[in-house]
C-alpha cells in the first residue's frame, strides 16, 4: 500500500493473506510466481513504516524472507513472517513483525552473546536491578514479558534472592501482538508501532546500558 518514497499508509489485508497462502505453498516455485506480491504487499509498506520511524529510533534492518534450513528438519525455504529490527547493541533491538496473525511489536534482548549474560545478572543483582523491576512493572499490564527462564536457579545465586525470578531469565523481551483488523490498513499501524517503541524504550535503553555488546570494547584495545 506504500513505498518509502510515498510514505506509509498501512498494510493491506492481502499482506496477511499472503502469509496465509504461503503456509500451504511454501515452495521455491510458488515464491518465484509470488515474489512481486511480497515486495508490493509486505516489504514495501514495512520499508515505508520504518523510514518514518528512523529519525526517532534509528535505521532499521529488514530480515531476509528466506529461512536458513541447513540445520533444521523443516526444509521449507521461506519464513512465515517478515521481521525488522533497529539494533541498539548485539541482540538488543526494537522489533516489528508482519505475519498471517497480524502485527507484533516490541523490544528487548533476544539472544545472549559473549559476556552479556554475566553483565545482565550482575546488574539485576546490583542497585540498577531495582530500576529494571520498576520498568517491567510499568510494562506488564500492556506488554507480554518473556525471559525464557531457567527451571532452576542460576549458578552462584540463592533461591531466596529477592530478584531470583529476573535472575533466571536467559533473555528479556516485551512485546504486544495485534490481530488482523481493518486499522492495520491505515496509518494507525504506524502510530501504534511508534507508541509501543516509545513505551518499551526504557527497557531497551536499560538493556543497552547494562547488558551491552557481546564483546567488551576494551578487549579490542
N, C-alpha and C positions, 0 to 999 in steps of 0.2 A: 503493500500500500504506500510505500515511500522509499526514497533513497536518500543517502546522506546529503545530497545537493539540495533536495527539495524539502527536507525536514520530515520529522516523524509524524505520522497521522494515525498509527495504530497497527495492530496485527489483524489481518483479515481472517475470518472464520476458516478459510481454506488453508491457512498456515497450520492450524491444529488438525484439520482433516488430512493434511499432507502426512503427518506422523501417524495418524490412524491407519491410513492406507499403506504406509511404509511397513507397519508391523506385519502385514500379510504378504509383503512383496519385497523383502529385504534381500535383493539380489543386485549384482552389478548391471545386469541387463535392464532391470526396472529403473535403476538410478540413471543410466545413460539416457533413458527416454524422459526422465522427470527432473533432471538436474536444473534445468531452466526454471521449473516451478519452485524449487528450493531457493534459488537465487532471488527470485521475484517475491516470493511469499514469506520467506524466513530470513535469509541473510540480509537482504536489502533493508527491510524495516528494522532489524536488530542493529545494523550498522548505523542507520539514521538515529535511532534512540540513543545509542552510545555516543554518537557525535555531539548530541545536545547535552549530554552529561559530562563531557570531557573537561570542560573549563573548570567545573567544580571538583570533580573526583579524579581526573587524570585519564590518560589514553588507555583504552581497553584492548584486550586481546581476544579475538573470537576463535574458539577452538575449531579444528578441522572436523568436518562431519563424518570422517571415516574412523572406524574402530581399529584399534591395534589388537588383532586376533591371534597374534603369534603364540601367546601363552595361555589362550583361553579355549575352553571346549566349544564355546559359541563362536562359530566362524562367520556369522553374518557380517557383511562388510561395513554397514552404516550404523551410526549411533541412533538411538531412538529419541534424541533430544538435541537441541543446539544451545550450547552454553558459551558464556563470555565472562572474563574477569578483568578487573582493574587491580593489578598487583601492587601491594604495599611492601611486602617482604617475601622471601621464599615461602610459598604455600600459605600466605596470608593475603586475603583479597576480598573485594566486593564481588558479588556474583549475581548473574541473571541467566535464566534458562527458559527456553520455549520448548514445549513438548505437546503430545496429544492431551495431556492432563491440564494444560494451561500455562501459567506463568509462575516461576519460582524465583524469589528474590531473597538475598541475604548477604552475609559476610562472615568471615571467620578464618580459622586456621584449619586446613583440611588434610594435611599430610606431613607429620613431623619429619624434619630433616636435620641432619647434623646434630648440633648441640641444643636444638630448640626444646626438646622435652625436659632436659635438665634445667634450662632457664625458666621454663614455664613453672615447674614445680617449686623451684627456689622462690619465684615471685609470688606464687599462690601462698606459700608458707611464710612469706615475709609481710612487711607492712602494706605493700601495694595489693596484697590479696584482698584486703577489705574493700578496696576500690572496685576490683573485679566483681565481688559479691554484690555491691550496690548496682553496678552496671547491669548484671544479669537479672537482678531483682526488678529493675525497671523495664527490662525487655520481655520477661517471661509471660506477661499477660497478653502479649501480642504476637510474639515470635516463638517458634519451636526451637528449643535449645538442645543440641546434640553434642555429646562429648565422647561417644563410643567408649564408655568407661570400662576399666578393668573389673573383673568379677571379684578380685581380691585387692588388698591394699598394695600400693607400690612399695618396692623395696626401700627400706630406710625410714618409713613413716609408720606411726602408730595408728591403730584403728580408732582411737579416741581423739585424734587430731580434729579440731573444730572445723577444718576445711577438707576433711578426708574425701568427701564426695567430689569436690573440684580436683583434688589431687589424683583421683582415679582416672580423670579424663585423659584420653590419648589424642584428642583433637577438640576443637571448640567452634561450633557454627551456630549462628542464629539465622533462621530462615522463615519465610512466610510463603505459603502456596495459595495461588488464586486459580480457581477452576475456570473453565472456558465460559465466559459470559460476554454479552454484547459490548460492554465498556472496554474490553481488551482491544476492540477495533477502533478506539478513539485515542485522543491524546491523554486521556486519564491513565492509560498504561504508563506513559512517561512520568506523569506526576506521582504515580504510585511508586515506581522504582526510585525516583528521587527522594520521596518522603521516607521510604524504607531504608535507603542507604544513609540518609541523614540520621535516622533513628539508631542504626547499628554502628554509626561512626565511632562512638566512644569505645565500643568493643574492638573494632578493627584497629583503632589507634593504640589501645592498651596492649593488644597482641603485638603490634608492630614495635612498640617501645620496649616491651618486657620479654617477649619471645624472640623477636629479632630475626636476623638472617640465619640460614642454615649454618654458615661458617662465620666465625668471628673475624671481622675485618682485620683485627690485629694479627691474625695468623698469617696474613699475606705480607706483613711488614718484614 
